Each structure stands twice: as C-alpha cells, then as structure tokens.
Amino acid sequence: MRIPEALTQALSLSNDATLTPLDGGAVNHIYKLEDKSRHLLVKWLGEDTFSGIDRKAQFHLQQQLAGCSIAPQPLWMSDDDHWWVEQFETRQPGVVTPALLGKVLAHIHQLPITGPYLNLPARLQHYFSLADLATDSELAMQASELIQRLKNHPDVAGDLVCGHNDLSAGHLLRLKPLMLIDWEYAGQVSRYFDIASCCAINQFESGQQQQLFQAYAQCSGIGLHHILEHVSFYQRVVGITEALWHAALKATSNAM
C-alpha cells in the first residue's frame, strides 16, 4: 500500500518502508508500518464523523498510560487528527477469563492518572442528536429519560477513576507485563460504568459477570454487594449508550 506523504515526512521514513492493513473497527482503519528496525501501528481516523472524541486529549492520556507501561507509546498525530501513530506491540496469546478482566479493571482503576472527564449525559445527547430518531420511538424515549436521570445522578468523587470503557478480551495484548490497546474511549468516569461496559462488550452471561465482580471486589477491597448495587444502574446506561452509538453510526454513514 502506498504510504501517505504526511506519514513519510513526519516519521522520516525510508524508501524501504511498508504499510500493511490490519483488522480495524467500525470507524478506524489500522495498519502496521515497518521501516527497517521500526515497527509502528498507524490508525486512520479521518472517517470518524460522529464519535465526538477529543483526539488530542486522548493522545495526551495515552502518553500517561504508556508511562505506566500499560499502553503502547503514542508517537505522532497529524494536526487534523486524521492520522495516529503509536509503537507496535506484539500480542502474546493467553486465556482471558471474566475473573482476569475483573483483576485488570481493578488494576487500571488504581493508576495515578487523570484523564479527560467522560460526561455521560453529554455523550448520550451527542449520539442522540446524530441518530436522528423519531421522538416517539422507544429508544428516543428511553434515552431522553436516562439523560435526565444521569444529570440528576452526580458522580461520587471516590468512584471516579481512569476507565478504559471498551475493555474487550481482544484488547488485552499480554499479561506480563500487562499491556492493553484501544484506549480511545478512555477517560475519567465512574468505575461502575467501566465494569458494566466490560461485561457488555464481552457479552458475559450472569455467571460470568459474577466472576468478574468477585475478582474486582477482591482486588479493589470494595464490597461485592456495593458493586452489584451500583453496576446494575450503569448496565442500563451502557445498553442505551451502545444502542445510540450504533444508531448514530448508521445515520452518519447513510448521510455520507
């Protein structure tokens, strides 16, 4: 694949550099860039017209995370936020269980990092506006009610942590040392939203969720009953957020 001139100049690439497509997400395109002894991961973000993510803030956050050796080192981002380059990290196969993810979440949540605040009512409203739903649709009514409830549900300071907010089993590259990828939705948020997000994205059934909750309780020192009480609310938040995200993606894709 031909390497864009912006990357060649910014990274001082040689004529031997190669760019190979990798599996990406619903919005981003991912590539492996190799140039002699350098191995980099390149993300094309230019088609993201709906996420509302502050890429520069996320770049700064990942620099902090890389300093804790838990995320790949980000190296460069274009001025227009369309290109993102980070160090390529090798995946080490391993069995990822719900209990393991509970331990990983507890570890993330104790990191001394302050990320951008994830304003859940504002994020939901952003997706809601882009989704262009009929006002009498079930999702629109549920979203409107939940947005108002979140505004009346202030975050508890002790519950705010740096959350990954998209922790699937596939985002765990290796265990020793721990390395996670795809931090683009990360930010300061209630720990219970991050826990609920992890359960949802991995499609955990009730028994698997219990394993995750128990492991998190053991590692964090927070009572299991307290975790269950708070996660139940955020599971609904995550469900509505996911539905609005897909509706917004569909609406903006159709408009292009």
C-alpha positions in Angstrom: 0.0 0.0 0.0 1.3 3.5 -0.9 2.4 5.4 2.2 0.8 8.9 2.5 3.3 11.8 2.2 2.2 13.1 5.6 3.5 10.0 7.3 6.7 9.8 5.3 7.7 13.3 6.2 6.5 13.3 9.9 8.3 9.9 10.6 11.3 10.4 8.3 10.6 7.1 6.6 13.0 5.5 4.2 12.1 4.2 0.7 12.0 0.7 2.2 9.0 1.4 4.5 5.9 -0.7 4.0 2.3 -0.2 5.2 0.2 -3.3 5.7 -3.6 -3.2 6.5 -4.7 -4.9 9.7 -8.2 -5.6 11.1 -9.8 -2.4 12.2 -13.0 -1.3 13.9 -16.3 0.1 12.6 -14.8 3.5 12.2 -10.9 3.3 12.2 -8.6 1.8 9.6 -5.5 0.1 11.2 -2.1 -0.5 9.6 1.3 -1.9 10.5 4.2 0.3 9.4 7.6 -1.3 9.1 10.7 0.6 8.3 14.0 -1.3 8.9 14.1 -1.8 12.6 11.0 0.3 13.3 7.6 -1.4 13.9 4.7 1.1 14.3 0.9 0.9 14.4 -0.9 3.5 12.3 -4.6 4.5 12.6 -6.6 6.4 10.0 -9.3 8.3 11.9 -10.4 10.6 9.1 -13.8 8.8 8.6 -14.9 9.3 12.2 -17.6 12.0 11.9 -19.7 11.1 14.9 -17.7 9.8 18.0 -17.1 13.2 19.5 -13.7 12.1 20.8 -11.1 14.8 21.6 -8.2 13.0 19.9 -5.6 15.4 21.3 -6.8 14.8 24.8 -6.7 11.0 24.2 -3.2 11.3 22.8 -2.1 13.0 26.0 -3.9 10.4 28.1 -2.2 7.5 26.3 1.2 9.2 26.9 0.4 9.0 30.6 -0.7 5.4 30.3 2.4 4.5 28.3 4.4 6.0 31.2 2.8 3.4 33.4 3.7 0.7 30.8 0.1 -0.3 30.3 -0.5 1.1 26.8 1.6 1.5 23.6 3.6 4.6 23.4 1.9 7.2 21.1 4.5 8.8 18.8 2.7 11.2 16.5 -0.7 12.6 15.5 -1.4 14.8 12.5 -2.6 18.3 13.0 -6.0 17.4 11.6 -6.3 14.4 13.9 -6.7 12.1 11.0 -3.5 10.0 11.5 -2.4 8.5 14.8 0.9 6.6 15.2 2.0 4.5 18.1 4.6 1.9 18.9 3.6 -1.6 17.6 3.3 -4.1 20.4 3.3 -7.9 19.9 0.4 -10.0 21.1 1.1 -12.9 23.4 -1.7 -15.5 23.3 -3.4 -16.4 26.6 -6.7 -17.4 28.1 -8.7 -14.3 29.2 -11.4 -15.2 31.8 -14.0 -12.9 33.3 -12.1 -13.1 36.6 -8.9 -12.0 34.9 -10.7 -9.0 33.4 -12.0 -8.1 36.8 -8.5 -8.0 38.1 -7.3 -6.0 35.1 -10.1 -3.4 35.7 -9.1 -3.1 39.4 -5.5 -2.5 38.3 -6.5 0.2 35.8 -8.7 1.9 38.3 -5.9 2.4 40.9 -3.5 4.0 38.4 -2.5 7.6 39.3 -3.8 9.1 36.1 -6.3 11.8 35.5 -7.9 11.5 32.0 -10.4 13.7 30.3 -13.8 13.6 32.1 -16.3 11.5 30.4 -19.6 13.5 30.7 -22.1 10.7 30.2 -25.2 12.9 29.8 -23.4 15.0 27.2 -22.0 11.9 25.4 -25.5 10.3 25.2 -27.0 13.6 24.0 -24.3 13.8 21.3 -25.2 10.4 19.9 -28.9 11.0 20.4 -28.7 14.2 18.2 -26.8 12.4 15.5 -29.0 9.4 15.5 -32.0 11.5 14.3 -34.5 9.2 16.0 -38.3 9.6 15.8 -39.3 11.4 19.0 -41.9 8.7 19.8 -39.5 5.7 19.2 -38.8 3.5 22.2 -35.1 4.3 22.1 -35.6 8.0 21.9 -37.9 8.0 24.9 -35.6 5.7 26.9 -32.6 7.9 26.0 -34.4 11.1 27.0 -35.4 9.7 30.4 -31.9 8.3 31.0 -30.1 11.6 30.1 -32.2 13.5 32.6 -31.6 10.8 35.2 -27.9 11.0 34.7 -28.0 14.8 35.1 -29.7 14.2 38.5 -27.2 11.4 39.4 -24.0 13.2 40.2 -20.7 11.3 40.2 -19.3 10.3 43.6 -15.7 11.5 43.8 -14.5 8.3 45.3 -16.0 6.3 42.3 -14.3 8.4 39.6 -11.3 6.6 38.1 -9.5 6.4 34.8 -11.6 3.9 32.9 -10.8 2.0 29.7 -14.5 2.0 28.9 -14.1 -0.5 26.0 -12.2 -3.4 27.6 -12.9 -6.5 25.4 -10.8 -9.6 25.8 -9.2 -8.8 22.5 -7.8 -5.5 23.8 -5.6 -7.4 26.3 -2.3 -7.9 24.4 -0.3 -9.6 27.1 -0.3 -10.2 30.9 3.4 -9.9 31.8 3.9 -7.1 31.7 0.3 -6.0 31.3 -0.4 -4.3 28.0 -3.8 -3.1 26.7 -4.7 -1.4 23.5 -7.6 0.7 22.0 -7.9 3.4 24.7 -9.7 5.9 22.6 -12.9 5.8 24.7 -10.9 6.0 28.0 -11.5 8.8 30.5 -12.4 9.8 34.0 -15.7 8.0 34.7 -17.5 6.0 37.4 -15.7 2.7 38.0 -19.1 1.0 37.8 -19.7 2.3 34.2 -16.3 0.8 33.2 -17.2 -2.5 34.8 -20.7 -2.6 33.1 -19.0 -1.7 29.8 -16.6 -4.6 30.1 -19.5 -7.0 30.8 -21.5 -5.8 27.8 -18.7 -5.7 25.2 -17.7 -9.2 26.2 -21.3 -10.4 26.2 -20.9 -12.0 29.6 -23.8 -14.0 31.0 -24.9 -13.7 34.6 -22.5 -16.3 35.9 -19.5 -14.8 34.1 -20.4 -11.3 35.4 -20.4 -12.7 38.9 -16.9 -14.0 38.4 -15.8 -10.6 37.2 -17.5 -8.8 40.1 -16.0 -11.1 42.7 -12.5 -10.7 41.3 -12.9 -6.9 41.2 -14.1 -6.9 44.8 -11.2 -9.0 46.0 -8.6 -6.8 44.2 -10.2 -3.4 45.0 -11.3 -4.0 48.5 -14.8 -2.8 47.7 -17.7 -4.9 49.0 -19.4 -7.2 46.5 -22.9 -6.0 47.5 -21.8 -2.4 46.9 -20.5 -3.3 43.4 -23.7 -5.1 42.5 -25.9 -2.2 43.6 -24.1 0.4 41.5 -23.3 -1.7 38.4 -27.0 -2.5 37.9 -27.7 1.1 37.2 -24.8 1.6 34.8 -25.6 -1.6 32.9 -28.7 0.2 31.7 -26.6 3.3 30.9 -24.2 1.1 28.8 -27.1 -0.6 27.0 -28.7 2.7 25.9 -25.2 4.2 25.1 -24.4 1.2 22.8 -27.8 1.5 21.0 -27.4 5.2 20.4 -23.8 4.7 19.2 -24.9 2.2 16.6 -27.9 4.5 15.6 -25.6 7.5 15.2 -23.1 5.5 13.2 -25.8 4.3 10.9 -27.3 7.8 10.5 -24.0 9.5 9.7 -22.9 6.7 7.4 -26.1 7.0 5.4 -25.7 10.8 5.2 -22.2 10.5 3.5 
